[in-house]
Amino acid sequence: MDNHAASDRIVGLKKEISLHNYRYFVLDDPEISDAAYDLIFRELVELEREHPELVDPNSPAQRVGGAQPVRFNQLSHRIPMLSLENAFNDAEIADFDSRIKRYLSLSPDQSLVYLCEPKLDGLAVELVFENGEFVAGSTRGDGFIGEDVTQNLKTIKTLPPRLEVADPPKRLEVRGEVFLNLKDFQKLTSDREEAGGLPFANPRNAAAGSLRQLDSTITRKRPLSIFCFAPGEVIGREFGSQEEFLSAILSWGLPVNPLIRKVSGIREVISYYNEMLAKRDSLPYEIDGVVVKVDSFPLQRDLGEKTRSPRWAIACKFPPRQGETVVEDICPQVGRTGVITPVAQLRPVEVSGVLVSRATLHNWDEMEKKDIRIGDTVVVERAGDVIPAVVRVRVEKRTGAEKPLPLPSFCPECGSEVVKIPDEVAVRCMGLSCPAQLLGSIVHFASRNAMDIEGLGERFVEQLLQLGLVKNLADLYYLGREDFMRFVRMGDKLAGNLLAAIENSKQRELGRFVYALGIRHVGEHTARLLASAFGSIEDLVKATEDELLSIREVGPQVAQSIITFFLNKQNRDVIERMFAAGVKPAAGEKRLGGRFAGKTFVFTGSLSLFTRDEAKRLVERGGGHAAGSVSRKTSFVIAGTDAGSKLLKARELGVKILSEDDFLGMVEGPD
């Protein structure tokens, strides 16, 4: 390639890589697979090597890491966190060994000692311990400056706040990889989609997004894990090798991957690589290769670093788990909470030893963004146990006969009209009788904080559905003893108990009944507000948007969800059948004001006069709001015994603090 053509290609590659870096590092929303990124990055590196006169110091190939977004405070790395060069086959791994021996003036037949470890697909971080205490943590960032994610790292259960050693180093910097186990990733992605959010692209994307939350309470709900793998700056302790360092920090309580292994010679390195490649699909987390390091720290120092990577380490990447096939059909599939997902039916193709015949397209927005159509030739990728996904369309193979799947108007399971709530990507069936979501609907309806049908758990609900005894929620109130006696291992006494529990549920409070219906965005608190505001289910069914929006804490999204739910004739019919069977929710008292109107209460510590739920209900009956955290908008903090951080926060902000007796006096006093 001549200089002119090389220059044009380098400019194009730099723009493309910069865009992908931005999407990967800043947005946590990559558009292409890691394997596809590696290919274009390698092409840039090789072009710049062949044409050094065209090298730009600001080129992505000359930089250590990706873009550094300004969202968090920044922390500098005292020792840069460098990138690694990649090897993609046995020959390139062997070439790495040869380069090191030439640099160290060793004979080709001498065997170097290497430390090999699985290359986790997560987010690199640096942990800082001072005198054994965890004091700071940051992301890798651009290799020189990272984001301060100390508080979020503290939520990782396997990361100790203090090293378990009597005489810790004065300062210890430890590099590690934060990741999500595949099982946790699947659940997190499923929950995210069911909630109407965009799916995570992969486990790495999910881990990065979780760790870079501005609110650490969100991170705490994400089951992040970490493995530590290398030192940064260490003051007050000497280590001779990578193995010695890892053994020490493991004994001090830091998690280290048990699959890390010391080997002798490049043949054992290649053997380890092939062993991990074979184990790849059986591991509980995602790996995309192995990392090979010279074990000796003195030799690492002798070898030194190049512009963006150390000479003494290399990432040996696995082949991409991708295959090319044809989308034979796209079928809408209804999930347990009514979310309708487009699923591609594929011409079977083998990907990483597994025959793949279907792939999730997540939602219609995502499908339209990738422009996936019936008849398209597509690239599919499989990541561990996660359902395969379509990575991209081979547009150049289109014939013109391909057809997009339009947004459905009706649920494919029950025929109810589907809705797409504003600001959500999910398309939903709101039908109470939808077979696809009936199991979840009944379990929720019978749960303790809803209709509280004691004993009617998932195991019995499954049998009701398998026997065809229940087609909707109302059918519960038409069951007889003989129906329950058809269950496996069902006795007369247990059948009687279940029937009695169903009968007792007919007189529950209106707020609990509204919550039990499972209306999107209507939780226990909102359901109680609705019951208090409207007083009856009949008035709630007829409520206008303006009437709903007049209620504190009911916004446009919640109001629209309620209206959509009650506009569904099937839903109204189910409610009417329940009423015909004797269900009569206790009418709530309409309260447009109340003694606590406009007041916000926070309860902290152990309460002795009432439970936390009872206390919240007392506040709400008075027209007030019970919050979970203290802010400047808090009116009162009710402190029980052993009150903790909320009490301190209240004192800090000057919020009025009351005892339980004070609160009870307010409840029982005159309006």
Phi and psi in degrees as a GROMACS rama.xvg file:
@    title "Ramachandran Plot"
@    xaxis  label "Phi"
@    yaxis  label "Psi"
@TYPE xy
-74.553  170.743  ASP-2
-60.2093  -39.109  ASN-3
-65.3268  -47.2946  HIS-4
-65.3777  -40.6721  ALA-5
-62.4361  -41.2198  ALA-6
-62.0992  -45.5413  SER-7
-61.9193  -42.4904  ASP-8
-67.2299  -39.973  ARG-9
-62.9642  -42.7013  ILE-10
-60.6993  -44.374  VAL-11
-63.9649  -42.3688  GLY-12
-65.2871  -40.3614  LEU-13
-63.062  -41.4831  LYS-14
-64.0006  -43.788  LYS-15
-63.9655  -45.0806  GLU-16
-67.5505  -39.9612  ILE-17
-61.4329  -40.6753  SER-18
-62.008  -45.9786  LEU-19
-68.1793  -34.7645  HIS-20
-61.624  -42.703  ASN-21
-62.8447  -45.5204  TYR-22
-65.5843  -36.8995  ARG-23
-77.15  -49.9973  TYR-24
-86.6701  -34.1685  PHE-25
-95.5557  -49.8737  VAL-26
-87.747  -13.669  LEU-27
53.31  39.0669  ASP-28
-142.222  69.5541  ASP-29
-66.1256  145.675  PRO-30
-95.6491  -24.0407  GLU-31
-125.088  163.712  ILE-32
-73.6409  161.182  SER-33
-58.368  -38.6866  ASP-34
-64.0259  -42.4687  ALA-35
-65.6614  -38.5689  ALA-36
-63.4493  -44.4132  TYR-37
-57.4952  -38.1231  ASP-38
-65.9739  -46.4891  LEU-39
-71.9905  -32.3622  ILE-40
-66.9478  -42.709  PHE-41
-62.8889  -38.6883  ARG-42
-60.2879  -41.5056  GLU-43
-64.1643  -44.9432  LEU-44
-58.3063  -45.2655  VAL-45
-68.6429  -38.5713  GLU-46
-63.9929  -40.949  LEU-47
-69.5728  -29.9522  GLU-48
-69.4705  -39.78  ARG-49
-74.8636  -25.2669  GLU-50
-129.276  71.0697  HIS-51
-59.7617  -24.9515  PRO-52
-68.0811  -15.9726  GLU-53
-98.1801  2.07729  LEU-54
-71.4906  129.905  VAL-55
-108.861  127.205  ASP-56
-55.3781  -24.8072  PRO-57
-92.0675  6.03976  ASN-58
-62.8665  143.811  SER-59
-54.9727  -31.1692  PRO-60
-71.8143  -15.7325  ALA-61
-101.608  -3.74552  GLN-62
-100.142  157.303  ARG-63
-75.5787  -48.7802  VAL-64
-136.247  -158.482  GLY-65
-93.4406  -169.413  GLY-66
-64.1803  150.856  ALA-67
-111.781  97.5653  GLN-68
-71.6907  151.446  PRO-69
-101.669  93.0646  VAL-70
-129.854  -35.6368  ARG-71
-112.777  168.619  PHE-72
-63.5745  155.543  ASN-73
-107.264  147.214  GLN-74
-127.985  133.965  LEU-75
-85.8258  144.628  SER-76
-90.1721  123.188  HIS-77
-63.2054  -34.9182  ARG-78
-118.258  124.193  ILE-79
-55.899  143.666  PRO-80
-93.3059  93.85  MET-81
-77.8991  158.509  LEU-82
-79.0578  170.535  SER-83
-116.141  144.67  LEU-84
-70.3216  157.454  GLU-85
-110.066  147.28  ASN-86
-124.373  142.252  ALA-87
-118.432  -1.08588  PHE-88
-158.652  174.606  ASN-89
-59.3542  -38.9177  ASP-90
-63.7546  -40.0625  ALA-91
-72.104  -31.5529  GLU-92
-66.1824  -43.7347  ILE-93
-64.4795  -35.6296  ALA-94
-65.3298  -36.0186  ASP-95
-58.1143  -45.4859  PHE-96
-61.9499  -42.6556  ASP-97
-64.9832  -40.8408  SER-98
-62.0374  -42.2452  ARG-99
-63.29  -44.0608  ILE-100
-63.9747  -39.0714  LYS-101
-64.9989  -41.8132  ARG-102
-65.513  -36.6414  TYR-103
-91.0024  2.89595  LEU-104
58.3244  41.4975  SER-105
-98.4255  153.749  LEU-106
-74.6037  150.52  SER-107
-58.9549  -24.6903  PRO-108
-90.6536  -1.53121  ASP-109
-76.1337  143.524  GLN-110
-102.933  124.12  SER-111
-87.9301  151.39  LEU-112
-93.2125  123.877  VAL-113
-116.965  154.541  TYR-114
-111.638  125.415  LEU-115
-111.703  140.973  CYS-116
-146.054  149.454  GLU-117
-62.0682  140.583  PRO-118
-92.8118  99.5469  LYS-119
-71.4593  145.484  LEU-120
-94.556  80.0715  ASP-121
-139.708  -146.061  GLY-122
-123.647  123.19  LEU-123
-74.5947  137.665  ALA-124
-137.515  164.952  VAL-125
-122.446  130.802  GLU-126
-106.866  138.046  LEU-127
-119.616  122.387  VAL-128
-114.24  131.813  PHE-129
-118.671  120.295  GLU-130
51.6689  36.9516  ASN-131
90.664  -12.6896  GLY-132
-93.7877  135.83  GLU-133
-73.9283  116.093  PHE-134
-115.443  -21.9839  VAL-135
-160.765  153.309  ALA-136
-151.02  142.917  GLY-137
-142.844  159.042  SER-138
-78.2712  168.749  THR-139
-68.0803  -34.2021  ARG-140
59.5155  -130.456  GLY-141
-91.9346  10.8563  ASP-142
97.6772  -24.7475  GLY-143
-110.536  -36.0685  PHE-144
-132.827  130.994  ILE-145
-121.087  179.001  GLY-146
-92.6167  139.085  GLU-147
-76.1997  104.637  ASP-148
-118.226  34.3894  VAL-149
-54.3821  -50.657  THR-150
-63.3079  -36.9099  GLN-151
-69.99  -37.9218  ASN-152
-64.4697  -30.8296  LEU-153
-66.2672  -15.7382  LYS-154
-81.6225  -11.1945  THR-155
-75.8355  117.754  ILE-156
-65.0082  -28.1361  LYS-157
-87.0001  0.351678  THR-158
-100.05  112.335  LEU-159
-74.2849  145.838  PRO-160
-73.0614  -18.5254  PRO-161
-144.202  141.447  ARG-162
-69.9835  140.81  LEU-163
-89.536  70.3394  GLU-164
-149.641  138.841  VAL-165
-68.9485  -36.2342  ALA-166
-124.817  75.4966  ASP-167
-73.0735  160.137  PRO-168
-61.2746  152.099  PRO-169
-60.7729  -41.6962  LYS-170
-141.546  131.65  ARG-171
-134.048  117.639  LEU-172
-103.669  127.953  GLU-173
-125.178  130.111  VAL-174
-92.2375  143.626  ARG-175
-151.101  175.287  GLY-176
-123.912  120.839  GLU-177
-89.8089  133.216  VAL-178
-149.381  171.224  PHE-179
-117.839  134.223  LEU-180
-64.1816  149.858  ASN-181
-59.4708  -39.9565  LEU-182
-61.884  -42.5509  LYS-183
-68.9434  -37.0984  ASP-184
-62.5825  -43.75  PHE-185
-59.922  -45.1582  GLN-186
-66.7074  -42.7299  LYS-187
-61.8295  -43.2894  LEU-188
-66.0248  -42.6649  THR-189
-62.0876  -46.2746  SER-190
-62.5963  -38.8409  ASP-191
-64.9295  -43.3511  ARG-192
-68.3097  -40.6834  GLU-193
-64.4366  -27.0585  GLU-194
-83.5636  -0.559006  ALA-195
91.9091  11.011  GLY-196
-93.4347  171.367  GLY-197
-73.6558  144.471  LEU-198
-73.216  152.399  PRO-199
-73.7184  143.532  PHE-200
-69.5584  -36.1317  ALA-201
-167.876  173.456  ASN-202
-59.3203  -36.6849  PRO-203
-62.9836  -45.1406  ARG-204
-59.1993  -41.8874  ASN-205
-67.9154  -41.3864  ALA-206
-65.0623  -43.6396  ALA-207
-63.5567  -45.8727  ALA-208
-62.72  -34.7302  GLY-209
-71.0842  -42.0537  SER-210
-73.8672  -24.2003  LEU-211
-102.611  30.454  ARG-212
-77.8511  136.975  GLN-213
-72.3853  -21.7842  LEU-214
-106.601  110.094  ASP-215
-67.9721  -17.0632  SER-216
-67.9588  -28.2263  THR-217
-70.6945  -44.1843  ILE-218
-59.9016  -38.4977  THR-219
-59.8845  -28.9958  ARG-220
-80.6808  -9.48104  LYS-221
-96.872  126.296  ARG-222
-79.0814  68.138  PRO-223
-74.0471  149.043  LEU-224
-126.951  168.344  SER-225
-148.97  143.25  ILE-226
-122.612  134.009  PHE-227
-93.8569  144.347  CYS-228
-140.401  -11.7158  PHE-229
-159.775  157.458  ALA-230
-90.7269  154.712  PRO-231
-103.541  -123.764  GLY-232
-80.564  135.498  GLU-233
-127.375  123.61  VAL-234
-119.757  123.445  ILE-235
101.066  9.79755  GLY-236
-160.791  139.74  ARG-237
-110.293  140.682  GLU-238
-128.939  140.362  PHE-239
-93.4015  -18.6378  GLY-240
-154.386  165.603  SER-241
-60.4845  -44.2028  GLN-242
-61.5294  -43.1869  GLU-243
-62.8293  -41.2226  GLU-244
-62.9458  -47.4941  PHE-245
-65.8149  -37.2663  LEU-246
-62.4451  -40.0091  SER-247
-66.3553  -50.6936  ALA-248
-68.2528  -28.7333  ILE-249
-64.6164  -41.9129  LEU-250
-69.618  -19.5596  SER-251
-90.2717  0.796105  TRP-252
104.223  1.66267  GLY-253
-87.6145  139.832  LEU-254
-73.8048  132.685  PRO-255
-129.153  137.517  VAL-256
-61.504  122.582  ASN-257
-68.3  -11.2462  PRO-258
-87.4887  -2.64444  LEU-259
-64.7329  138.525  ILE-260
-144.407  138.75  ARG-261
-88.3515  131.943  LYS-262
-131.871  163.709  VAL-263
-118.481  116.988  SER-264
87.109  156.769  GLY-265
-70.5572  -25.243  ILE-266
-63.0268  -40.702  ARG-267
-70.0322  -31.1523  GLU-268
-61.6672  -48.7545  VAL-269
-64.574  -36.16  ILE-270
-63.5568  -41.8943  SER-271
-63.7437  -42.9537  TYR-272
-57.2747  -47.8197  TYR-273
-67.6929  -33.7636  ASN-274
-65.4506  -44.5601  GLU-275
-67.9876  -34.9683  MET-276
-61.6226  -40.8417  LEU-277
-68.9399  -32.0027  ALA-278
-85.6152  -10.2585  LYS-279
-46.7336  -48.1571  ARG-280
-78.8671  -10.8832  ASP-281
-99.334  -6.84394  SER-282
-76.5024  150.732  LEU-283
-77.6398  -4.69191  PRO-284
-133.738  165.438  TYR-285
-87.4677  130.799  GLU-286
-126.02  147.939  ILE-287
-121.03  17.8577  ASP-288
161.331  -164.314  GLY-289
-130.348  152.788  VAL-290
-107.731  132.3  VAL-291
-117.661  127.21  VAL-292
-129.489  143.532  LYS-293
-62.6848  127.875  VAL-294
-71.3004  -37.3621  ASP-295
-74.1028  126.034  SER-296
-67.0474  -41.1311  PHE-297
-57.7451  -40.7395  PRO-298
-67.8292  -36.5386  LEU-299
-58.9191  -42.5272  GLN-300
-66.0878  -37.7487  ARG-301
-64.2781  -38.9768  ASP-302
-73.4242  -36.6366  LEU-303
68.1187  -160.352  GLY-304
-127.562  156.929  GLU-305
-95.6742  -163.414  LYS-306
-59.1451  -46.319  THR-307
-126.662  3.89424  ARG-308
-153.009  150.68  SER-309
-75.2621  149.539  PRO-310
-76.9226  -18.6517  ARG-311
-95.023  6.36509  TRP-312
-143.06  154.902  ALA-313
-150.628  146.83  ILE-314
-97.7694  117.715  ALA-315
-95.4707  102.932  CYS-316
-83.0169  144.011  LYS-317
-80.0757  157.099  PHE-318
-61.9227  144.825  PRO-319
-64.3619  141.701  PRO-320
-89.6133  74.2915  ARG-321
-130.58  157.122  GLN-322
-149.304  158.551  GLY-323
-110.103  133.301  GLU-324
-154.36  -171.877  THR-325
-119.073  138.308  VAL-326
-80.6399  106.468  VAL-327
-82.3337  -26.6102  GLU-328
-163.577  161.265  ASP-329
-127.374  119.596  ILE-330
-115.418  132.785  CYS-331
-73.95  134.668  PRO-332
-125.154  130.942  GLN-333
-94.8247  126.341  VAL-334
-87.2152  179.268  GLY-335
-66.8713  -20.307  ARG-336
-110.578  15.4061  THR-337
94.4396  -4.07269  GLY-338
-69.6339  129.702  VAL-339
-99.9115  120.634  ILE-340
-113.812  132.424  THR-341
-76.8845  128.089  PRO-342
-119.668  127.455  VAL-343
-81.6419  126.601  ALA-344
-91.2953  116.54  GLN-345
-105.092  151.406  LEU-346
-64.9673  121.588  ARG-347
-50.9973  133.697  PRO-348
-140.787  141.605  VAL-349
-85.5531  125.249  GLU-350
-127.959  114.614  VAL-351
53.5276  43.9565  SER-352
82.9284  2.51591  GLY-353
-121.469  136.87  VAL-354
-81.7813  116.626  LEU-355
-103.983  127.583  VAL-356
-127.551  -3.37066  SER-357
-149.53  154.432  ARG-358
-149.027  141.519  ALA-359
-74.5192  140.892  THR-360
-108.047  5.64264  LEU-361
70.59  -66.7287  HIS-362
-162.565  171.705  ASN-363
-67.689  -34.8359  TRP-364
-60.5995  -45.5756  ASP-365
-66.3265  -40.5906  GLU-366
-64.103  -40.2693  MET-367
-70.5647  -36.4917  GLU-368
-61.0413  -41.8611  LYS-369
-85.7999  -7.55772  LYS-370
55.2177  54.1035  ASP-371
-91.5716  128.278  ILE-372
-127.776  157.989  ARG-373
-64.2924  127.477  ILE-374
100.184  -9.99207  GLY-375
-68.0627  147.067  ASP-376
-87.7751  126.772  THR-377
-132.727  160.275  VAL-378
-100.995  124.091  VAL-379
-110.425  148.578  VAL-380
-129.672  140.982  GLU-381
-118.452  129.662  ARG-382
-120.563  99.4867  ALA-383
57.6419  -130.917  GLY-384
-89.0391  1.87659  ASP-385
-74.2572  139.59  VAL-386
-55.4173  137.323  ILE-387
-58.5181  153.093  PRO-388
-133.583  152.4  ALA-389
-80.7357  121.929  VAL-390
-83.129  -47.3098  VAL-391
-160.372  162.687  ARG-392
-98.569  137.832  VAL-393
-85.8115  80.1015  ARG-394
-56.9849  -34.1397  VAL-395
-64.9157  -14.1069  GLU-396
-96.7759  4.62921  LYS-397
-68.4484  145.248  ARG-398
-107.539  -13.3989  THR-399
101.726  -9.88949  GLY-400
-91.5093  -3.95649  ALA-401
-69.4075  146.166  GLU-402
-130.23  131.043  LYS-403
-75.4  154.537  PRO-404
-94.3475  117.214  LEU-405
-70.5479  159.559  PRO-406
-60.2302  130.12  LEU-407
-70.9572  148.188  PRO-408
-96.6019  -25.7955  SER-409
-131.931  150.374  PHE-410
-66.1887  130.46  CYS-411
-70.0852  -13.7759  PRO-412
-94.0184  -43.3842  GLU-413
-123.645  -7.84539  CYS-414
83.2096  0.839919  GLY-415
-67.3421  152.415  SER-416
-67.4781  134.213  GLU-417
-92.708  158.474  VAL-418
-130.664  152.53  VAL-419
-124.769  102.408  LYS-420
-70.7305  136.483  ILE-421
-53.7898  143.132  PRO-422
72.5763  8.42201  ASP-423
-119.585  147.821  GLU-424
-88.9236  -17.1339  VAL-425
-77.3208  143.751  ALA-426
-101.911  132.555  VAL-427
-128.444  145.993  ARG-428
-94.1003  127.701  CYS-429
-101.974  11.6741  MET-430
-75.7517  128.139  GLY-431
-64.935  -24.6829  LEU-432
-98.457  7.22892  SER-433
-63.3033  120.671  CYS-434
-58.7385  -33.7457  PRO-435
-66.5513  -26.9463  ALA-436
-116.315  10.9335  GLN-437
-67.0646  -38.497  LEU-438
-57.7942  -51.6366  LEU-439
-63.6955  -37.0443  GLY-440
-64.2717  -43.7162  SER-441
-70.0948  -42.2077  ILE-442
-59.4375  -43.8761  VAL-443
-64.7633  -45.8059  HIS-444
-56.8105  -39.6686  PHE-445
-87.3082  -4.62459  ALA-446
-65.7894  164.221  SER-447
-58.2451  -42.9929  ARG-448
-84.9809  -2.29413  ASN-449
-103.699  -112.526  ALA-450
-84.5532  -8.3438  MET-451
51.5296  57.551  ASP-452
-88.6621  92.2709  ILE-453
-60.0366  131.69  GLU-454
93.4624  -16.6997  GLY-455
-89.2424  77.0278  LEU-456
-95.0308  -173.319  GLY-457
-59.5332  -37.3374  GLU-458
-61.0563  -43.496  ARG-459
-75.5045  -35.2681  PHE-460
-62.5607  -40.7826  VAL-461
-58.3459  -40.4766  GLU-462
-68.6723  -37.3082  GLN-463
-58.4373  -41.7392  LEU-464
-73.145  -41.6422  LEU-465
-62.2531  -36.2576  GLN-466
-83.6374  -3.45195  LEU-467
71.0667  24.1919  GLY-468
-83.7607  -20.2921  LEU-469
-131.768  125.445  VAL-470
-110.515  -16.8239  LYS-471
-158.255  175.971  ASN-472
-61.632  -35.8012  LEU-473
-63.9225  -29.8743  ALA-474
-60.1121  -23.0376  ASP-475
-57.0589  -35.114  LEU-476
-86.3773  4.93819  TYR-477
-116.993  11.0312  TYR-478
-78.8199  147.902  LEU-479
-119.653  173.31  GLY-480
-57.7571  -40.2675  ARG-481
-63.6318  -27.8965  GLU-482
-67.3313  -46.9959  ASP-483
-68.4493  -29.1788  PHE-484
-68.5046  -10.5076  MET-485
-80.9833  -8.72507  ARG-486
-70.6159  156.656  PHE-487
-69.7396  131.321  VAL-488
54.7774  47.2482  ARG-489
-106.335  125.885  MET-490
-99.8833  164.792  GLY-491
-62.5195  -39.4266  ASP-492
-66.6149  -44.4825  LYS-493
-65.0216  -40.0289  LEU-494
-60.9444  -40.7412  ALA-495
-64.1569  -40.0509  GLY-496
-63.3685  -41.4643  ASN-497
-65.598  -42.6175  LEU-498
-63.6108  -39.5605  LEU-499
-65.8776  -39.3568  ALA-500
-64.9785  -39.8861  ALA-501
-64.4821  -43.3372  ILE-502
-62.7557  -42.9329  GLU-503
-64.6076  -27.9578  ASN-504
-72.3811  -10.2644  SER-505
-67.2714  -18.7747  LYS-506
-110.302  26.0709  GLN-507
-69.1357  162.187  ARG-508
-62.917  151.067  GLU-509
-59.019  -41.0573  LEU-510
-59.9795  -39.49  GLY-511
-69.1237  -36.5401  ARG-512
-64.8729  -43.7554  PHE-513
-61.8896  -44.1254  VAL-514
-62.2343  -39.6378  TYR-515
-64.3618  -25.9842  ALA-516
-65.4352  -19.7816  LEU-517
74.8738  33.6704  GLY-518
-67.8438  132.237  ILE-519
-53.5059  130.986  ARG-520
74.1139  3.19628  HIS-521
-104.706  99.296  VAL-522
-90.0224  -171.486  GLY-523
-58.785  -46.0317  GLU-524
-64.5722  -47.3979  HIS-525
-63.8044  -38.2945  THR-526
-61.256  -40.4104  ALA-527
-67.423  -37.6694  ARG-528
-62.3895  -42.6338  LEU-529
-64.4082  -42.5374  LEU-530
-62.5953  -40.3269  ALA-531
-68.8949  -37.2074  SER-532
-75.4347  -37.013  ALA-533
-106.543  -25.1682  PHE-534
79.6192  -20.9175  GLY-535
-153.807  156.419  SER-536
-67.7779  -32.2707  ILE-537
-61.6506  -42.6669  GLU-538
-70.4957  -34.9152  ASP-539
-66.3297  -40.8319  LEU-540
-58.8772  -36.3488  VAL-541
-89.4702  0.0928836  LYS-542
-62.1181  138.602  ALA-543
-88.9457  167.263  THR-544
-61.7786  -42.1533  GLU-545
-61.8733  -41.3917  ASP-546
-63.9343  -40.5268  GLU-547
-67.3986  -43.0913  LEU-548
-68.5377  -17.4398  LEU-549
-74.4538  -12.5951  SER-550
-85.2414  131.696  ILE-551
-57.5631  135.303  ARG-552
78.8245  0.421272  GLU-553
-100.143  112.285  VAL-554
-101.074  -178.127  GLY-555
-57.7632  -38.8629  PRO-556
-65.9756  -44.2906  GLN-557
-66.5252  -44.1849  VAL-558
-60.0712  -44.6884  ALA-559
-64.3355  -38.3761  GLN-560
-63.7996  -41.862  SER-561
-65.061  -46.6433  ILE-562
-61.3507  -45.3307  ILE-563
-60.5882  -40.4661  THR-564
-62.2512  -46.7897  PHE-565
-81.7164  -14.6634  PHE-566
-72.5949  -20.3236  LEU-567
-72.882  114.802  ASN-568
-61.3374  -38.4714  LYS-569
-58.6791  -40.4652  GLN-570
-64.5541  -43.9309  ASN-571
-64.7211  -37.4554  ARG-572
-63.7893  -40.828  ASP-573
-62.4949  -43.0312  VAL-574
-64.33  -41.6131  ILE-575
-61.8365  -40.6229  GLU-576
-65.7712  -35.2375  ARG-577
-64.8789  -43.8615  MET-578
-64.0913  -37.4234  PHE-579
-65.2656  -26.7811  ALA-580
-85.2683  -1.09882  ALA-581
107.599  2.98418  GLY-582
-70.6073  125.437  VAL-583
-141.801  86.8559  LYS-584
-58.8926  136.014  PRO-585
-62.6045  121.237  ALA-586
-60.0164  134.89  ALA-587
-81.5738  155.24  GLY-588
-84.8983  123.179  GLU-589
-64.1727  127.473  LYS-590
-134.183  106.97  ARG-591
-90.4022  -12.3008  LEU-592
-137.537  -125.752  GLY-593
122.237  163.613  GLY-594
-61.5569  -27.2516  ARG-595
-105.896  14.1635  PHE-596
-56.7223  130.114  ALA-597
79.912  0.662634  GLY-598
-102.056  143.455  LYS-599
-117.433  127.404  THR-600
-112.478  144.975  PHE-601
-128.137  130.961  VAL-602
-105.885  136.451  PHE-603
-141.244  151.935  THR-604
81.5919  -174.495  GLY-605
-87.1794  124.025  SER-606
-94.9395  140.586  LEU-607
-111.316  -24.2912  SER-608
-88.6777  -20.4735  LEU-609
-161.269  163.071  PHE-610
-79.543  167.748  THR-611
-61.352  -41.4013  ARG-612
-64.8263  -40.6288  ASP-613
-63.7774  -40.5582  GLU-614
-62.7401  -42.2325  ALA-615
-63.066  -40.4409  LYS-616
-64.8887  -37.21  ARG-617
-62.3099  -40.3644  LEU-618
-64.5504  -47.1361  VAL-619
-67.4785  -34.6676  GLU-620
-64.3546  -26.644  ARG-621
-88.4626  6.94168  GLY-622
85.285  8.75193  GLY-623
-96.5245  -172.886  GLY-624
-129.082  130.981  HIS-625
-101.679  115.424  ALA-626
-102.702  165.342  ALA-627
-98.6064  -12.5616  GLY-628
-139.09  158.032  SER-629
-91.3322  133.824  VAL-630
-143.477  -178.719  SER-631
-66.6678  -18.2114  ARG-632
-85.0431  -6.8895  LYS-633
-68.8122  132.329  THR-634
-85.8829  -46.1919  SER-635
-141.879  144.198  PHE-636
-112.867  123.415  VAL-637
-98.0024  113.687  ILE-638
-103.3  119.14  ALA-639
-90.286  -162.691  GLY-640
-76.0167  153.546  THR-641
57.6118  35.0273  ASP-642
-66.4757  143.637  ALA-643
-118.024  -121.257  GLY-644
-63.8849  -31.9671  SER-645
-64.4793  -36.5953  LYS-646
-65.6447  -43.4155  LEU-647
-62.0657  -42.1526  LEU-648
-63.1121  -40.5261  LYS-649
-61.7773  -43.312  ALA-650
-63.8249  -39.2054  ARG-651
-60.7745  -42.0795  GLU-652
-90.567  -5.61576  LEU-653
76.2697  26.1221  GLY-654
-77.6436  140.657  VAL-655
-66.9246  130.165  LYS-656
-108.831  129.855  ILE-657
-121.668  156.13  LEU-658
-87.2182  172.107  SER-659
-60.9172  -40.4801  GLU-660
-63.0572  -39.3605  ASP-661
-60.3129  -44.5672  ASP-662
-64.2179  -42.9006  PHE-663
-61.7882  -36.2251  LEU-664
-64.0466  -37.9246  GLY-665
-66.0644  -39.3545  MET-666
-66.0086  -43.784  VAL-667
-88.3028  -11.1898  GLU-668
-74.4449  175.641  GLY-669
-69.1009  152.314  PRO-670
